């Protein structure tokens, strides 16, 4: 049974969310102490987190960063904030998706199923096919990591998906639509700007391994990864 950790201070909304999630067979835990979100997360060890932005004591961005120090489980924001920058900040702090309030509960369930499927189910893959290596750069899909020579860095699940696609089609142009399709099941609920945010994050991760200018933007088409680090 998948476990969903709910970090939301609207008690009525929490009650409705839990009722709906239980109907679909999920186990849930709503945070009890908003100063101890990280500790409660560690004790519960959920498969996915539903997280509000406006919270007592510390905001959702702060707790998203704290959780990311512990886990790569999917984090989905639920927030009344509709601004583009709010969504960008959520993604930059480690979130996997962002849903604005008021929302349709069927959409929330669909988003949860999508994230769980990609992280743990059908799309997660299995066996020896879980790593890919190009010119010494190794992507480990299971461990959510990227390594080159003796250096290794951690990745978010979304960063893994993007690099997986780019490394699988090395030096070929991968369209923006293809990357969006790879990351999200239903593009209609996704701001196209979120892909820009993730590509920027992937570039930073590559740079941390000493790889600069390898992820190229092909104007009007998409992106390609050129393995000059193997030279």
C-alpha positions in Angstrom: 0.0 0.0 0.0 1.4 3.4 -1.0 1.7 5.9 1.8 0.8 9.6 1.3 2.1 12.3 3.7 -0.1 15.4 3.8 1.4 18.7 4.9 -1.6 21.1 4.9 -3.1 23.3 7.7 -6.7 23.4 6.3 -8.3 20.7 8.5 -11.4 20.4 6.3 -9.3 20.0 3.1 -7.1 17.4 4.9 -10.2 15.5 5.9 -11.6 15.5 2.3 -8.2 14.6 0.8 -7.9 11.6 3.2 -11.4 10.4 2.5 -10.7 10.5 -1.3 -7.3 8.9 -1.0 -8.6 6.1 1.2 -11.2 5.3 -1.4 -8.4 4.6 -3.8 -6.6 2.4 -1.4 -3.8 4.8 -0.2 -2.6 5.0 3.4 -2.3 8.6 4.6 -0.8 10.6 7.5 -1.5 14.3 8.0 1.2 16.3 9.8 0.4 16.9 13.4 3.2 19.4 14.3 4.1 22.0 11.7 7.4 22.6 13.4 8.4 18.9 13.1 7.5 18.1 9.5 10.9 16.6 8.7 10.8 14.4 11.8 7.3 13.1 11.0 8.3 12.5 7.4 11.2 10.3 8.6 9.0 8.3 11.0 6.3 7.7 8.4 8.6 7.2 5.4 5.9 8.0 2.7 6.0 7.2 -1.0 4.7 10.7 -1.9 4.1 14.0 -0.2 1.3 16.5 -0.7 2.6 19.9 0.4 1.0 23.3 0.8 3.0 26.6 0.4 1.4 28.7 3.2 2.0 26.9 6.4 2.6 27.8 10.1 6.2 28.5 11.2 8.0 27.6 7.9 6.6 27.6 4.3 6.3 24.7 2.0 9.4 25.6 0.0 11.5 25.2 3.2 10.0 21.8 4.0 10.4 20.7 0.4 14.2 21.4 0.7 14.4 19.6 4.0 12.6 16.5 2.6 14.9 16.5 -0.5 17.8 16.2 1.9 16.3 12.9 3.0 14.5 11.4 0.0 13.8 11.6 -3.7 10.1 10.6 -3.3 7.6 12.6 -5.4 6.5 15.9 -3.9 3.3 17.5 -5.2 2.5 21.0 -4.1 -1.2 21.9 -3.5 -1.5 25.7 -3.2 -3.9 28.6 -3.7 -1.0 30.6 -5.1 -1.5 30.7 -8.9 1.5 32.9 -9.9 4.1 31.5 -12.3 6.9 32.3 -9.9 5.3 30.4 -7.1 5.3 27.3 -9.4 8.9 28.0 -10.5 10.0 28.3 -6.9 8.3 25.0 -6.0 10.1 23.2 -8.8 13.4 24.9 -8.1 13.2 23.7 -4.5 12.7 20.1 -5.5 9.0 19.6 -6.2 7.8 17.2 -9.0 4.4 18.9 -9.7 2.2 21.8 -8.7 -1.6 21.9 -8.4 -3.5 25.1 -7.8 -6.5 25.4 -5.5 -9.4 25.0 -5.9 -8.7 21.7 -7.6 -10.7 18.7 -9.0 -10.0 15.7 -6.8 -9.9 13.4 -9.8 -7.0 15.5 -11.2 -5.2 15.2 -7.8 -5.6 11.4 -7.9 -4.5 11.2 -11.5 -1.4 13.3 -10.7 -0.6 11.1 -7.7 -1.0 7.9 -9.7 1.2 9.3 -12.4 4.0 10.2 -10.0 3.8 6.8 -8.1 3.7 4.9 -11.4 6.8 6.7 -12.6 8.7 6.5 -9.3 7.8 2.9 -8.3 5.6 1.2 -10.9 5.3 0.5 -14.6 7.5 3.3 -15.8 10.2 2.8 -13.2 11.8 -0.1 -15.0 13.8 -3.0 -13.6 16.8 -5.2 -13.9 20.1 -4.4 -15.6 18.5 -1.8 -17.9 18.5 0.7 -15.0 21.8 2.4 -15.9 23.1 4.1 -19.0 26.7 5.2 -19.6 28.0 7.5 -22.3 31.7 8.5 -22.6 32.2 7.6 -18.9 29.1 9.6 -17.7 26.9 7.1 -15.8 23.2 7.7 -15.0 21.8 5.3 -12.4 18.0 5.4 -12.6 17.5 3.4 -9.4 19.9 5.4 -7.2 18.9 8.7 -8.8 22.5 9.6 -9.4 24.9 10.8 -12.0 28.6 10.0 -11.9 31.8 10.8 -13.9 35.1 9.3 -12.9 35.3 9.6 -9.1 32.6 12.3 -8.8 28.9 11.4 -8.0 25.9 13.7 -7.5 22.3 13.1 -6.5 19.4 13.9 -8.9 15.7 14.4 -8.6 13.4 11.9 -10.3 12.5 14.5 -13.0 16.2 15.3 -13.7 16.8 11.6 -14.2 14.0 11.4 -16.7 15.4 14.3 -18.7 18.9 12.9 -18.7 17.7 9.5 -19.5 16.0 10.8 -22.7 19.0 12.9 -23.7 21.6 10.2 -23.1 19.5 7.7 -24.9 19.6 9.9 -28.0 23.1 11.4 -27.6 23.9 14.2 -30.0 20.4 14.0 -31.4 17.9 16.9 -30.9 15.1 15.9 -28.4 12.0 18.1 -28.8 10.5 20.0 -26.0 7.2 18.1 -26.5 9.1 14.8 -26.2 10.6 15.8 -22.9 7.3 17.0 -21.6 5.7 13.7 -22.6 8.5 11.9 -20.9 8.0 13.8 -17.7 4.3 14.3 -17.5 1.4 12.1 -18.5 -1.0 15.0 -19.3 0.7 18.1 -20.6 -2.5 20.2 -20.5 -1.9 20.8 -16.8 1.7 21.8 -17.1 3.1 25.3 -17.6 5.7 25.0 -20.4 8.0 27.2 -18.4 8.6 24.4 -15.9 10.6 22.5 -18.5 13.0 25.5 -18.7 13.4 25.3 -14.9 14.3 21.6 -15.0 16.7 22.0 -17.9 18.5 24.7 -16.0 18.7 22.4 -13.0 20.1 19.6 -15.2 22.8 22.0 -16.5 23.8 22.9 -13.0 24.1 19.2 -12.1 26.3 18.6 -15.1 28.4 21.6 -14.2 28.9 20.2 -10.7 30.7 17.3 -12.5 32.8 19.7 -14.5 30.6 19.4 -17.6 29.8 22.8 -19.1 28.1 23.6 -22.4 27.2 20.0 -23.2 23.5 20.5 -22.9 22.7 22.7 -25.9 19.5 24.5 -26.8 18.5 24.1 -30.4 16.3 27.1 -31.0 12.7 26.3 -32.1 13.4 22.5 -31.8 14.6 21.3 -28.4 17.8 20.2 -26.7 20.7 17.9 -27.4 23.5 16.5 -25.3 27.0 16.6 -26.9 29.5 14.3 -25.0 32.6 16.5 -25.2 33.4 15.4 -21.6 34.8 12.2 -23.1 37.4 13.9 -25.2 
